[in-house]
Amino acid sequence: MERTSNGGMLYHEVQESNLCAVHCVNTVLQGPFFSEFDLAAVAADLDGKERQVMLEGAAVGGFAPGDFLAEESHNVSLGGDFSIQVLQKALEVWDLQVIPLNCPDAEPAQIDPELESAFICHLHDHWFCIRKVNGEWYNFDSLLAAPQHLSKFYLSAFLDSLKGSGWSIFIVKGNFPQECPMSSSSEASNSFGQWLSPEDAERLIKSTSSVRGSSARNNRSNDNVDQQRPNQELSREEVQAFSEMEDDDLKAAIAASLLDASAAGANLGSVGTSQEETEKQK
């Protein structure tokens, strides 16, 4: 049986500026292990090594060294977004390996993701992690108020949806830290991290979901055009909403959709029959 870590508490970080890469790494590790300055230092080290390689290549190819020294960083943007290489290097400190889900070595995880312990997801400038903690799966997206519990069935469906919408997904393998020192159950070493019990996390998710649901219903009439977008990438908000649909909610939504479709078909059929009868009477 898996040993309970951090006293059964969940570590979550809520979005701060453009620090989703920091939030992602820390929730993979389940503790406030890295700051934005730590990742910036990793990025600077990678930039230095890359420039050195390019300078060595310039000497052979006859390019001016200044061409490479003027290059902007490929590992951190001015907005604070970090590259996958930075996340990989940061997690290597803990002897953790990050590999793409679509590579041959990851075939077992493609078939049964439940066998893994953590996934990192990326699209455009947003990172988040899906992590197994104390035997249960959670979505630790920093856009959520708290970790969102995912059933084993829903884990696979959620990953498939992300892949189909263009998200890059990576597996994190290795021996994860089991304990993180914490000053109290509600405080972390940064301003955006928090320790939550699974029960508190569930209450927070339900509370924020009900508020968003009410707002969505009020604005539904303005969303008709958006609902007709074919084959478009899931936005951050759509991923957040999708992740909040657990088994019962998902089944209810599907059932409601099928019921609406059946009713629409029945109505169309009755209209057609009525029209035929009218024609006959004429």
Stockholm file with secondary structure:
# STOCKHOLM 1.0

chainA/1-282         MERTSNGGMLYHEVQESNLCAVHCVNTVLQGPFFSEFDLAAVAADLDGKERQVMLEGAAVGGFAPGDFLAEESHNVSLGGDFSIQVLQKALEVWDLQVIPLNCPDAEPAQIDPELESAFICHLHDHWFCIRKVNGEWYNFDSLLAAPQHLSKFYLSAFLDSLKGSGWSIFIVKGNFPQECPMSSSSEASNSFGQWLSPEDAERLIKSTSSVRGSSARNNRSNDNVDQQRPNQELSREEVQAFSEMEDDDLKAAIAASLLDASAAGANLGSVGTSQEETEKQK
#=GR chainA/1-282 SS CCCCCGGGCEEEECCCTTCHHHHHHHHHHTSCCCCHHHHHHHHHHHHHHHHHHHHHHHHHHTCCHHHHHTCCCSSBCTTSCBCHHHHHHHHHTTTCEEEETTSGGGHHHHHCGGGCSEEEEEETTEEEEEEEETTEEEECCTTSSSCEEECHHHHHHHHHHHHHTTCEEEEEESCCCCCCCCSBTTBCSSTTEEEECHHHHHHHHHHHHHHHHHHHHHTGGGCTTGGGCCSCCCCHHHHHHHHTCCHHHHHHHHHHHHHHHHHHHHHHHHHHHHHHHHHHHC
#=GC SS_cons         CCCCCGGGCEEEECCCTTCHHHHHHHHHHTSCCCCHHHHHHHHHHHHHHHHHHHHHHHHHHTCCHHHHHTCCCSSBCTTSCBCHHHHHHHHHTTTCEEEETTSGGGHHHHHCGGGCSEEEEEETTEEEEEEEETTEEEECCTTSSSCEEECHHHHHHHHHHHHHTTCEEEEEESCCCCCCCCSBTTBCSSTTEEEECHHHHHHHHHHHHHHHHHHHHHTGGGCTTGGGCCSCCCCHHHHHHHHTCCHHHHHHHHHHHHHHHHHHHHHHHHHHHHHHHHHHHC
//
